[in-house]
Amino acid sequence: MKSKQTIKKGDLLTIRIKKLGINGEGIGYYQGTVIFVPDALINEKVKVTITETAENYVQGKLKKILVSSKYRITPPCPVYEKCGGCQLQHLIYSEQLKFKRDLLKQALYKFKPANYQNYQLLPTIGMKEPYHYRNKAQFQLGKAADGKVISGLYQKESHDLVAISDCLVQIPITNQIIQSITVLLSKYDVPIYNEKNNSGIIRTIMVRVAA
């Protein structure tokens, strides 16, 4: 049987997810060791490849879902699995609201303000339509293989740019403005920042819509 000291990078383990962490990652345990698994949901039985080890926990990559959560859904965003901007589109919205309430509960338990045990935690107030609500967008810039300027967000844990033409969490006008600017940058051949050779002048587009 493996212990915390013998779990190593590359190990393939089968675990049950017990809860979600503050970034929406699944949390399970193997022989007393905490394992963080992005994209896994509560009550799922999953196969996980260990990608990183530390003294008190390990990180895993979801390889296969053996028992799926009844609350798992197909993410509506076509680039969700590549883009690093969102974490829980694979979880039904009603359960996302419960997760947010649980985050507050975890914070209270961690920081222990006076009389926190008697705080009344009400259900999270949701939206009728949980998309197209953010009024601020900050997109990175890059160039596609054909030389055209693209705008979007980085892939998870990387600086590989995912081109996004319609971000589902942004209000429509911010998407429209960013795409218009991107087209103009291509049209006038404005130098786009390249971090590999530290060249170019424009790296990011930020758009904010006032209330």
Z-matrix of the N, CA and C atoms (Angstrom, degrees):
N
C 1 1.464
C 2 1.517 1 109.94
N 3 1.348 2 114.71 1 139.73
C 4 1.453 3 118.52 2 -179.12
C 5 1.521 4 111.32 3 -83.22
N 6 1.305 5 115.54 4 146.77
C 7 1.461 6 121.60 5 174.66
C 8 1.509 7 108.09 6 -116.38
N 9 1.322 8 115.66 7 179.13
C 10 1.458 9 120.02 8 179.96
C 11 1.513 10 111.75 9 -57.00
N 12 1.330 11 117.01 10 -37.51
C 13 1.444 12 121.02 11 -175.70
C 14 1.534 13 112.56 12 -73.16
N 15 1.338 14 117.85 13 -21.35
C 16 1.462 15 119.27 14 -175.03
C 17 1.520 16 113.78 15 -102.32
N 18 1.312 17 118.90 16 -7.18
C 19 1.458 18 120.11 17 174.87
C 20 1.523 19 107.83 18 -68.67
N 21 1.312 20 115.64 19 128.36
C 22 1.463 21 118.82 20 -176.81
C 23 1.520 22 111.38 21 -133.99
N 24 1.302 23 114.64 22 163.41
C 25 1.460 24 121.29 23 179.92
C 26 1.524 25 110.23 24 -57.60
N 27 1.337 26 115.33 25 133.56
C 28 1.455 27 120.86 26 -179.15
C 29 1.507 28 114.62 27 97.10
N 30 1.334 29 118.11 28 -14.43
C 31 1.460 30 120.76 29 177.90
C 32 1.523 31 110.89 30 -62.24
N 33 1.319 32 117.11 31 142.37
C 34 1.457 33 122.97 32 175.35
C 35 1.527 34 108.03 33 -107.57
N 36 1.336 35 116.27 34 114.75
C 37 1.456 36 121.83 35 -175.69
C 38 1.528 37 110.49 36 -119.96
N 39 1.325 38 115.36 37 154.58
C 40 1.461 39 121.84 38 173.17
C 41 1.524 40 107.99 39 -112.51
N 42 1.337 41 116.59 40 123.73
C 43 1.461 42 120.73 41 -176.91
C 44 1.524 43 110.19 42 -138.98
N 45 1.319 44 114.94 43 164.92
C 46 1.460 45 123.06 44 173.77
C 47 1.525 46 108.24 45 -106.98
N 48 1.328 47 117.09 46 132.62
C 49 1.457 48 121.48 47 -179.72
C 50 1.522 49 109.57 48 -82.64
N 51 1.343 50 116.17 49 125.95
C 52 1.459 51 121.84 50 -174.77
C 53 1.530 52 113.48 51 -98.41
N 54 1.337 53 116.73 52 -32.10
C 55 1.464 54 119.78 53 -177.59
C 56 1.519 55 109.72 54 -160.69
N 57 1.331 56 116.11 55 177.91
C 58 1.462 57 121.91 56 177.33
C 59 1.515 58 109.75 57 -110.06
N 60 1.329 59 116.19 58 142.60
C 61 1.457 60 121.99 59 177.12
C 62 1.515 61 111.66 60 -85.34
N 63 1.323 62 116.38 61 -179.07
C 64 1.465 63 120.91 62 -173.70
C 65 1.525 64 112.64 63 -66.65
N 66 1.312 65 118.32 64 -20.14
C 67 1.464 66 121.49 65 178.23
C 68 1.527 67 112.40 66 -102.13
N 69 1.330 68 116.01 67 13.03
C 70 1.455 69 120.25 68 177.95
C 71 1.515 70 114.53 69 84.67
N 72 1.336 71 117.25 70 4.86
C 73 1.458 72 120.13 71 179.99
C 74 1.521 73 110.69 72 -80.18
N 75 1.328 74 115.78 73 149.14
C 76 1.444 75 119.50 74 176.50
C 77 1.520 76 110.81 75 -73.63
N 78 1.344 77 116.11 76 147.40
C 79 1.462 78 121.55 77 178.74
C 80 1.522 79 108.86 78 -125.46
N 81 1.314 80 115.26 79 124.05
C 82 1.455 81 121.40 80 176.01
C 83 1.520 82 109.95 81 -131.91
N 84 1.317 83 115.70 82 -176.59
C 85 1.462 84 120.21 83 -176.57
C 86 1.533 85 109.71 84 -137.91
N 87 1.320 86 114.69 85 144.77
C 88 1.453 87 120.63 86 174.62
C 89 1.524 88 108.49 87 -136.40
N 90 1.340 89 116.12 88 112.65
C 91 1.459 90 121.16 89 -177.43
C 92 1.529 91 111.81 90 50.86
N 93 1.345 92 115.75 91 41.46
C 94 1.459 93 121.64 92 176.98
C 95 1.515 94 115.04 93 85.89
N 96 1.314 95 118.30 94 -4.60
C 97 1.466 96 121.80 95 -179.80
C 98 1.523 97 110.19 96 -93.20
N 99 1.318 98 116.17 97 132.15
C 100 1.463 99 121.51 98 177.28
C 101 1.527 100 109.38 99 -73.85
N 102 1.329 101 116.35 100 133.27
C 103 1.468 102 121.82 101 178.13
C 104 1.523 103 108.85 102 -125.34
N 105 1.333 104 116.24 103 122.25
C 106 1.460 105 122.66 104 177.15
C 107 1.525 106 108.96 105 -94.22
N 108 1.348 107 115.95 106 128.03
C 109 1.461 108 120.60 107 -175.75
C 110 1.530 109 110.17 108 -132.64
N 111 1.333 110 118.22 109 98.17
C 112 1.460 111 120.30 110 176.01
C 113 1.525 112 111.05 111 -57.32
N 114 1.334 113 116.22 112 143.81
C 115 1.469 114 125.00 113 176.03
C 116 1.527 115 114.00 114 79.97
N 117 1.328 116 118.18 115 -4.20
C 118 1.466 117 120.44 116 177.16
C 119 1.526 118 109.89 117 -93.00
N 120 1.327 119 116.64 118 151.34
C 121 1.456 120 122.36 119 -176.04
C 122 1.530 121 111.32 120 -119.48
N 123 1.328 122 115.25 121 161.31
C 124 1.463 123 121.76 122 -179.56
C 125 1.529 124 110.82 123 -56.27
N 126 1.324 125 115.02 124 137.61
C 127 1.469 126 125.22 125 177.90
C 128 1.530 127 113.57 126 74.85
N 129 1.317 128 118.01 127 3.79
C 130 1.456 129 118.95 128 176.27
C 131 1.536 130 110.53 129 -82.31
N 132 1.313 131 115.45 130 142.88
C 133 1.464 132 121.79 131 171.72
C 134 1.517 133 106.13 132 -101.03
N 135 1.318 134 116.70 133 123.13
C 136 1.455 135 120.37 134 -170.36
C 137 1.529 136 111.87 135 -135.39
N 138 1.336 137 114.66 136 153.23
C 139 1.460 138 121.04 137 167.81
C 140 1.524 139 107.46 138 -95.93
N 141 1.317 140 116.38 139 133.38
C 142 1.457 141 122.35 140 -172.64
C 143 1.520 142 110.04 141 -131.22
N 144 1.330 143 116.59 142 133.62
C 145 1.456 144 121.42 143 171.73
C 146 1.520 145 108.84 144 -96.27
N 147 1.314 146 117.93 145 125.57
C 148 1.462 147 121.68 146 -178.82
C 149 1.525 148 109.81 147 -72.33
N 150 1.326 149 116.02 148 126.59
C 151 1.464 150 121.68 149 -177.28
C 152 1.521 151 113.46 150 -110.67
N 153 1.334 152 116.60 151 -18.67
C 154 1.473 153 119.72 152 -177.52
C 155 1.528 154 108.43 153 -157.56
N 156 1.316 155 116.33 154 140.42
C 157 1.460 156 119.79 155 178.01
C 158 1.523 157 110.07 156 -123.60
N 159 1.318 158 115.48 157 146.81
C 160 1.464 159 122.42 158 176.02
C 161 1.526 160 107.17 159 -139.16
N 162 1.303 161 116.78 160 179.35
C 163 1.462 162 120.61 161 -175.09
C 164 1.515 163 112.55 162 -63.91
N 165 1.349 164 116.58 163 -40.77
C 166 1.462 165 119.84 164 -172.61
C 167 1.526 166 114.48 165 -113.96
N 168 1.320 167 117.44 166 1.43
C 169 1.463 168 119.84 167 -178.73
C 170 1.524 169 109.11 168 -162.24
N 171 1.339 170 115.07 169 170.08
C 172 1.461 171 120.71 170 172.62
C 173 1.525 172 108.45 171 -136.42
N 174 1.321 173 115.56 172 156.35
C 175 1.457 174 122.35 173 175.81
C 176 1.522 175 108.84 174 -105.07
N 177 1.327 176 116.17 175 141.28
C 178 1.457 177 120.08 176 179.43
C 179 1.518 178 112.26 177 -130.72
N 180 1.312 179 115.56 178 158.25
C 181 1.463 180 122.16 179 174.94
C 182 1.520 181 108.59 180 -111.82
N 183 1.317 182 115.41 181 130.14
C 184 1.461 183 120.59 182 -179.44
C 185 1.528 184 110.48 183 -65.87
N 186 1.339 185 116.58 184 120.27
C 187 1.463 186 120.96 185 179.57
C 188 1.524 187 112.19 186 -103.19
N 189 1.344 188 116.45 187 -38.62
C 190 1.457 189 119.54 188 -178.30
C 191 1.515 190 109.96 189 -157.46
N 192 1.322 191 116.50 190 138.75
C 193 1.465 192 122.04 191 175.34
C 194 1.519 193 107.98 192 -94.74
N 195 1.313 194 116.75 193 114.91
C 196 1.461 195 121.54 194 179.96
C 197 1.523 196 111.55 195 -86.01
N 198 1.324 197 116.32 196 -40.53
C 199 1.466 198 122.51 197 174.74
C 200 1.520 199 106.69 198 -130.80
N 201 1.319 200 116.40 199 117.27
C 202 1.460 201 121.22 200 -174.07
C 203 1.533 202 112.15 201 -90.09
N 204 1.324 203 116.19 202 148.62
C 205 1.464 204 121.34 203 174.80
C 206 1.526 205 109.99 204 -69.30
N 207 1.317 206 115.94 205 142.42
C 208 1.469 207 119.85 206 176.74
C 209 1.524 208 110.97 207 -69.88
N 210 1.317 209 116.90 208 -10.53
C 211 1.462 210 120.82 209 -179.80
C 212 1.530 211 112.65 210 -99.71
N 213 1.319 212 117.09 211 3.02
C 214 1.464 213 120.39 212 178.30
C 215 1.529 214 109.78 213 -76.44
N 216 1.321 215 116.11 214 135.58
C 217 1.455 216 121.72 215 178.86
C 218 1.527 217 109.86 216 -131.13
N 219 1.315 218 116.09 217 166.94
C 220 1.461 219 121.04 218 173.79
C 221 1.523 220 108.64 219 -78.47
N 222 1.331 221 118.86 220 121.44
C 223 1.471 222 120.00 221 -178.60
C 224 1.530 223 110.90 222 -59.76
N 225 1.328 224 118.12 223 136.00
C 226 1.464 225 120.62 224 -179.15
C 227 1.523 226 113.88 225 -72.28
N 228 1.334 227 117.14 226 -21.84
C 229 1.461 228 120.52 227 -178.21
C 230 1.526 229 109.86 228 -80.18
N 231 1.335 230 118.91 229 128.80
C 232 1.471 231 121.21 230 -177.65
C 233 1.527 232 114.32 231 -68.70
N 234 1.341 233 117.83 232 -19.38
C 235 1.475 234 120.02 233 -179.83
C 236 1.526 235 111.71 234 -112.36
N 237 1.324 236 117.51 235 15.95
C 238 1.467 237 121.07 236 -175.45
C 239 1.524 238 113.02 237 -55.75
N 240 1.317 239 117.42 238 -42.31
C 241 1.454 240 120.42 239 -175.36
C 242 1.527 241 112.43 240 -72.12
N 243 1.325 242 117.88 241 -17.35
C 244 1.467 243 121.67 242 177.48
C 245 1.521 244 111.93 243 -98.65
N 246 1.316 245 116.36 244 -42.73
C 247 1.464 246 121.78 245 -173.49
C 248 1.532 247 111.05 246 -72.00
N 249 1.324 248 116.21 247 144.53
C 250 1.453 249 120.47 248 179.19
C 251 1.508 250 114.10 249 -97.95
N 252 1.342 251 117.81 250 13.42
C 253 1.455 252 120.79 251 -174.63
C 254 1.516 253 114.88 252 -80.88
N 255 1.318 254 118.42 253 -30.00
C 256 1.467 255 122.41 254 -178.17
C 257 1.528 256 109.78 255 -123.36
N 258 1.340 257 116.33 256 155.85
C 259 1.455 258 120.42 257 -176.69
C 260 1.528 259 115.34 258 -121.73
N 261 1.330 260 118.63 259 -22.31
C 262 1.467 261 118.45 260 -169.90
C 263 1.529 262 114.33 261 -130.21
N 264 1.321 263 117.99 262 27.87
C 265 1.458 264 118.39 263 176.67
C 266 1.522 265 112.39 264 -67.85
N 267 1.319 266 117.98 265 -13.73
C 268 1.468 267 120.79 266 178.05
C 269 1.531 268 111.52 267 -86.02
N 270 1.331 269 116.55 268 3.05
C 271 1.467 270 121.88 269 178.12
C 272 1.522 271 109.05 270 -112.64
N 273 1.332 272 117.47 271 131.75
C 274 1.458 273 121.13 272 -179.63
C 275 1.531 274 110.49 273 -55.56
N 276 1.319 275 117.25 274 143.96
C 277 1.466 276 122.23 275 -169.40
C 278 1.526 277 112.86 276 -59.45
N 279 1.318 278 117.77 277 -39.16
C 280 1.472 279 120.01 278 -179.09
C 281 1.527 280 110.89 279 -60.42
N 282 1.327 281 117.05 280 -33.85
C 283 1.465 282 120.82 281 178.07
C 284 1.525 283 111.36 282 -78.43
N 285 1.328 284 117.26 283 -27.79
C 286 1.466 285 119.89 284 173.44
C 287 1.535 286 110.38 285 -62.43
N 288 1.310 287 116.54 286 -38.20
C 289 1.466 288 120.45 287 178.62
C 290 1.524 289 111.00 288 -65.40
N 291 1.318 290 116.80 289 -39.79
C 292 1.462 291 119.82 290 176.53
C 293 1.523 292 110.75 291 -65.23
N 294 1.323 293 116.81 292 -37.05
C 295 1.462 294 121.67 293 178.13
C 296 1.525 295 110.92 294 -61.74
N 297 1.330 296 117.17 295 -41.19
C 298 1.463 297 120.40 296 179.75
C 299 1.526 298 111.20 297 -64.64
N 300 1.310 299 116.25 298 -37.79
C 301 1.458 300 119.66 299 176.14
C 302 1.527 301 110.39 300 -64.85
N 303 1.331 302 115.48 301 -39.75
C 304 1.455 303 119.85 302 179.73
C 305 1.524 304 111.45 303 -66.47
N 306 1.341 305 117.71 304 -33.21
C 307 1.463 306 120.92 305 176.57
C 308 1.527 307 110.70 306 -59.91
N 309 1.333 308 115.82 307 -42.51
C 310 1.458 309 119.85 308 178.06
C 311 1.530 310 110.51 309 -63.94
N 312 1.317 311 115.65 310 -41.33
C 313 1.463 312 120.40 311 178.65
C 314 1.536 313 110.71 312 -61.52
N 315 1.334 314 116.69 313 -42.07
C 316 1.461 315 120.96 314 177.82
C 317 1.524 316 111.56 315 -63.66
N 318 1.332 317 116.37 316 -40.02
C 319 1.464 318 120.33 317 -179.75
C 320 1.526 319 111.27 318 -65.73
N 321 1.316 320 116.20 319 -41.11
C 322 1.462 321 119.79 320 178.44
C 323 1.531 322 110.57 321 -63.21
N 324 1.318 323 115.79 322 -41.62
C 325 1.463 324 119.78 323 179.87
C 326 1.529 325 110.96 324 -65.81
N 327 1.321 326 116.03 325 -35.51
C 328 1.464 327 119.92 326 -178.30
C 329 1.521 328 112.23 327 -72.48
N 330 1.342 329 117.54 328 -46.67
C 331 1.457 330 121.24 329 -173.09
C 332 1.529 331 113.72 330 -94.39
N 333 1.330 332 116.95 331 -18.57
C 334 1.457 333 123.52 332 171.26
C 335 1.538 334 113.69 333 51.62
N 336 1.322 335 117.87 334 61.34
C 337 1.474 336 118.87 335 173.12
C 338 1.524 337 110.04 336 -66.56
N 339 1.312 338 116.21 337 162.10
C 340 1.467 339 121.09 338 -175.79
C 341 1.532 340 110.82 339 -55.16
N 342 1.331 341 115.28 340 130.18
C 343 1.458 342 122.71 341 174.89
C 344 1.534 343 113.62 342 63.88
N 345 1.337 344 117.73 343 22.87
C 346 1.470 345 120.13 344 -175.54
C 347 1.529 346 112.32 345 -62.15
N 348 1.336 347 117.33 346 -24.85
C 349 1.466 348 119.46 347 -179.35
C 350 1.521 349 112.12 348 -62.94
N 351 1.333 350 116.72 349 -23.66
C 352 1.461 351 120.80 350 -177.64
C 353 1.523 352 113.49 351 -100.15
N 354 1.334 353 117.16 352 5.50
C 355 1.465 354 119.87 353 177.17
C 356 1.533 355 109.37 354 -65.55
N 357 1.310 356 115.44 355 138.91
C 358 1.465 357 120.30 356 175.37
C 359 1.528 358 108.70 357 -93.79
N 360 1.307 359 116.38 358 115.28
C 361 1.463 360 121.13 359 179.89
C 362 1.522 361 109.34 360 -98.07
N 363 1.306 362 115.41 361 109.77
C 364 1.463 363 120.89 362 -178.96
C 365 1.526 364 110.37 363 -83.73
N 366 1.327 365 117.14 364 159.65
C 367 1.471 366 119.91 365 176.59
C 368 1.524 367 111.22 366 -59.43
N 369 1.322 368 116.74 367 145.93
C 370 1.459 369 121.79 368 178.20
C 371 1.519 370 110.42 369 -65.97
N 372 1.324 371 115.90 370 134.27
C 373 1.469 372 120.71 371 177.09
C 374 1.524 373 108.54 372 -80.94
N 375 1.317 374 116.74 373 120.35
C 376 1.456 375 120.98 374 -178.41
C 377 1.516 376 113.11 375 -98.58
N 378 1.320 377 115.25 376 -172.64
C 379 1.464 378 122.63 377 178.85
C 380 1.533 379 109.69 378 -113.54
N 381 1.305 380 115.89 379 153.55
C 382 1.459 381 119.41 380 174.87
C 383 1.531 382 110.09 381 -65.79
N 384 1.326 383 116.48 382 -39.09
C 385 1.454 384 122.34 383 179.63
C 386 1.523 385 107.86 384 -128.87
N 387 1.335 386 118.30 385 102.47
C 388 1.474 387 120.96 386 -172.18
C 389 1.525 388 114.51 387 -82.26
N 390 1.317 389 117.32 388 36.42
C 391 1.460 390 121.74 389 177.23
C 392 1.523 391 109.61 390 -137.96
N 393 1.328 392 115.34 391 162.93
C 394 1.470 393 121.91 392 178.74
C 395 1.529 394 111.87 393 55.47
N 396 1.334 395 116.37 394 52.98
C 397 1.456 396 120.32 395 -177.86
C 398 1.526 397 114.11 396 -122.93
N 399 1.323 398 119.38 397 -21.71
C 400 1.469 399 120.44 398 -176.71
C 401 1.526 400 110.84 399 -75.45
N 402 1.342 401 115.57 400 137.05
C 403 1.463 402 119.53 401 -177.83
C 404 1.529 403 112.49 402 -103.89
N 405 1.342 404 116.89 403 7.99
C 406 1.462 405 120.59 404 177.05
C 407 1.522 406 109.10 405 -134.31
N 408 1.322 407 115.05 406 130.52
C 409 1.460 408 120.64 407 178.05
C 410 1.515 409 109.31 408 -128.63
N 411 1.326 410 116.01 409 137.64
C 412 1.461 411 121.34 410 175.41
C 413 1.524 412 107.13 411 -131.05
N 414 1.318 413 115.56 412 103.21
C 415 1.459 414 121.93 413 -176.65
C 416 1.525 415 110.36 414 -108.25
N 417 1.318 416 114.97 415 142.56
C 418 1.457 417 120.95 416 176.37
C 419 1.530 418 109.44 417 -86.74
N 420 1.317 419 115.16 418 158.45
C 421 1.463 420 121.02 419 -178.47
C 422 1.522 421 110.97 420 -114.69
N 423 1.308 422 115.42 421 151.51
C 424 1.449 423 121.60 422 175.73
C 425 1.510 424 109.06 423 -161.70
N 426 1.322 425 115.71 424 -169.92
C 427 1.461 426 119.97 425 178.45
C 428 1.512 427 110.03 426 -127.24
N 429 1.326 428 114.80 427 139.91
C 430 1.452 429 121.27 428 177.08
C 431 1.527 430 109.65 429 -80.00
N 432 1.327 431 116.10 430 175.22
C 433 1.463 432 120.34 431 -178.88
C 434 1.525 433 112.24 432 -61.50
N 435 1.337 434 116.66 433 -28.79
C 436 1.464 435 119.83 434 -179.68
C 437 1.529 436 112.87 435 -85.37
N 438 1.339 437 117.30 436 2.18
C 439 1.457 438 120.74 437 177.42
C 440 1.512 439 114.69 438 93.15
N 441 1.340 440 117.52 439 -7.50
C 442 1.458 441 120.07 440 179.88
C 443 1.525 442 110.50 441 -76.16
N 444 1.321 443 115.01 442 148.31
C 445 1.463 444 120.47 443 178.55
C 446 1.525 445 109.21 444 -73.96
N 447 1.331 446 115.87 445 136.69
C 448 1.456 447 121.49 446 174.97
C 449 1.526 448 109.03 447 -123.88
N 450 1.313 449 116.03 448 154.70
C 451 1.465 450 121.55 449 177.64
C 452 1.513 451 108.45 450 -130.79
N 453 1.333 452 115.78 451 146.47
C 454 1.448 453 119.14 452 -179.52
C 455 1.511 454 112.12 453 172.83
N 456 1.320 455 116.47 454 -150.23
C 457 1.457 456 123.02 455 -178.50
C 458 1.521 457 109.60 456 -126.74
N 459 1.321 458 115.46 457 158.50
C 460 1.452 459 120.18 458 -178.34
C 461 1.522 460 111.40 459 -75.89
N 462 1.325 461 114.90 460 149.99
C 463 1.456 462 119.53 461 170.22
C 464 1.525 463 109.55 462 -64.26
N 465 1.320 464 115.54 463 160.41
C 466 1.444 465 120.68 464 -178.84
C 467 1.523 466 110.69 465 -57.88
N 468 1.326 467 115.44 466 130.40
C 469 1.461 468 122.75 467 175.44
C 470 1.520 469 112.50 468 55.76
N 471 1.333 470 117.00 469 39.01
C 472 1.456 471 120.28 470 178.28
C 473 1.524 472 109.43 471 -157.14
N 474 1.317 473 116.01 472 175.82
C 475 1.458 474 122.34 473 170.81
C 476 1.525 475 110.18 474 -114.53
N 477 1.332 476 116.02 475 27.86
C 478 1.458 477 121.33 476 173.84
C 479 1.528 478 107.95 477 -84.56
N 480 1.315 479 115.69 478 120.05
C 481 1.465 480 120.51 479 -171.47
C 482 1.523 481 112.14 480 -82.09
N 483 1.333 482 115.38 481 131.41
C 484 1.465 483 122.47 482 174.54
C 485 1.523 484 107.90 483 -102.57
N 486 1.321 485 117.03 484 116.50
C 487 1.465 486 121.01 485 179.89
C 488 1.526 487 109.76 486 -68.83
N 489 1.339 488 116.21 487 132.45
C 490 1.461 489 121.74 488 -178.76
C 491 1.522 490 108.71 489 -131.13
N 492 1.317 491 116.60 490 122.12
C 493 1.464 492 120.50 491 179.01
C 494 1.524 493 111.75 492 -98.07
N 495 1.336 494 116.88 493 -24.52
C 496 1.466 495 120.44 494 -178.93
C 497 1.522 496 108.87 495 -146.59
N 498 1.333 497 116.84 496 90.52
C 499 1.459 498 121.31 497 178.73
C 500 1.524 499 109.11 498 -73.99
N 501 1.322 500 117.37 499 123.32
C 502 1.457 501 121.39 500 -172.71
C 503 1.522 502 114.02 501 -68.30
N 504 1.337 503 118.29 502 -20.04
C 505 1.465 504 118.89 503 -178.89
C 506 1.527 505 112.39 504 -94.23
N 507 1.332 506 118.17 505 -6.23
C 508 1.457 507 121.63 506 178.64
C 509 1.531 508 111.03 507 -93.33
N 510 1.331 509 116.38 508 147.57
C 511 1.456 510 118.42 509 173.62
C 512 1.535 511 108.45 510 -66.25
N 513 1.317 512 118.38 511 149.23
C 514 1.468 513 121.03 512 -172.13
C 515 1.526 514 114.71 513 -54.55
N 516 1.322 515 118.12 514 -37.21
C 517 1.466 516 119.44 515 -174.60
C 518 1.522 517 111.97 516 -65.33
N 519 1.334 518 118.41 517 -34.33
C 520 1.466 519 119.46 518 178.87
C 521 1.532 520 110.35 519 -67.76
N 522 1.329 521 116.64 520 -39.91
C 523 1.462 522 119.56 521 175.29
C 524 1.524 523 111.13 522 -60.22
N 525 1.324 524 116.26 523 -43.98
C 526 1.463 525 120.79 524 -178.33
C 527 1.525 526 111.51 525 -63.51
N 528 1.330 527 116.17 526 -43.22
C 529 1.465 528 120.24 527 -179.10
C 530 1.528 529 110.75 528 -64.84
N 531 1.322 530 116.63 529 -45.31
C 532 1.464 531 120.22 530 -179.31
C 533 1.524 532 111.09 531 -62.09
N 534 1.331 533 117.01 532 -42.59
C 535 1.458 534 119.00 533 179.22
C 536 1.517 535 112.03 534 -66.41
N 537 1.331 536 117.48 535 -36.21
C 538 1.474 537 120.99 536 177.81
C 539 1.520 538 110.83 537 -64.83
N 540 1.332 539 116.27 538 -42.71
C 541 1.463 540 120.55 539 178.38
C 542 1.528 541 110.53 540 -64.72
N 543 1.318 542 116.51 541 -40.99
C 544 1.461 543 120.73 542 179.90
C 545 1.529 544 111.16 543 -60.48
N 546 1.314 545 116.12 544 -42.22
C 547 1.473 546 120.62 545 178.15
C 548 1.532 547 110.47 546 -62.89
N 549 1.322 548 117.16 547 -42.30
C 550 1.466 549 120.70 548 -179.61
C 551 1.530 550 111.53 549 -66.01
N 552 1.329 551 116.85 550 -37.71
C 553 1.460 552 120.19 551 178.41
C 554 1.522 553 110.92 552 -62.72
N 555 1.327 554 116.41 553 -37.95
C 556 1.467 555 120.45 554 176.34
C 557 1.523 556 110.72 555 -69.58
N 558 1.311 557 116.19 556 -44.62
C 559 1.463 558 121.13 557 -176.92
C 560 1.524 559 112.11 558 -58.90
N 561 1.321 560 116.52 559 -42.14
C 562 1.462 561 120.54 560 -176.43
C 563 1.532 562 112.81 561 -99.47
N 564 1.336 563 115.71 562 10.90
C 565 1.462 564 121.81 563 174.37
C 566 1.527 565 112.22 564 51.39
N 567 1.329 566 115.66 565 47.01
C 568 1.462 567 121.01 566 178.43
C 569 1.530 568 108.63 567 -72.37
N 570 1.341 569 118.41 568 132.09
C 571 1.473 570 120.21 569 -178.72
C 572 1.532 571 111.95 570 -63.44
N 573 1.326 572 115.84 571 122.22
C 574 1.459 573 122.30 572 179.89
C 575 1.525 574 108.74 573 -96.19
N 576 1.314 575 116.08 574 138.65
C 577 1.461 576 120.63 575 -177.27
C 578 1.524 577 111.63 576 -60.17
N 579 1.315 578 115.28 577 134.48
C 580 1.460 579 122.84 578 176.54
C 581 1.521 580 107.54 579 -122.19
N 582 1.332 581 116.41 580 110.24
C 583 1.461 582 119.10 581 -174.58
C 584 1.523 583 113.18 582 -72.12
N 585 1.331 584 117.66 583 -18.57
C 586 1.458 585 119.74 584 179.32
C 587 1.523 586 112.13 585 -69.07
N 588 1.334 587 116.20 586 -38.69
C 589 1.471 588 119.13 587 178.93
C 590 1.524 589 113.12 588 -116.59
N 591 1.345 590 115.24 589 9.38
C 592 1.472 591 121.11 590 176.44
C 593 1.526 592 111.92 591 53.92
N 594 1.326 593 115.50 592 49.33
C 595 1.460 594 120.91 593 179.28
C 596 1.524 595 110.20 594 -124.75
N 597 1.334 596 116.51 595 168.15
C 598 1.458 597 121.23 596 -179.59
C 599 1.514 598 112.29 597 93.65
N 600 1.321 599 116.31 598 168.06
C 601 1.464 600 119.76 599 -173.93
C 602 1.528 601 114.32 600 -123.25
N 603 1.327 602 117.97 601 -20.46
C 604 1.464 603 119.57 602 -178.31
C 605 1.525 604 108.97 603 -120.63
N 606 1.325 605 115.33 604 126.96
C 607 1.459 606 121.16 605 -175.44
C 608 1.517 607 112.84 606 -116.10
N 609 1.331 608 117.68 607 -32.89
C 610 1.457 609 122.21 608 -170.23
C 611 1.524 610 110.88 609 -139.69
N 612 1.325 611 115.53 610 145.00
C 613 1.469 612 122.00 611 169.44
C 614 1.529 613 107.17 612 -113.50
N 615 1.333 614 116.36 613 128.29
C 616 1.458 615 119.82 614 174.68
C 617 1.525 616 108.73 615 -123.27
N 618 1.316 617 115.81 616 131.03
C 619 1.467 618 122.26 617 179.53
C 620 1.513 619 108.28 618 -128.11
N 621 1.312 620 115.57 619 130.62
C 622 1.468 621 120.79 620 176.61
C 623 1.532 622 108.68 621 -129.02
N 624 1.314 623 116.34 622 134.82
C 625 1.464 624 121.89 623 179.35
C 626 1.518 625 108.18 624 -108.02
N 627 1.335 626 116.49 625 122.37
C 628 1.459 627 121.09 626 179.85
C 629 1.519 628 110.44 627 -75.71
N 630 1.328 629 115.36 628 149.21
C 631 1.470 630 120.58 629 179.24
C 632 1.518 631 110.10 630 -70.78
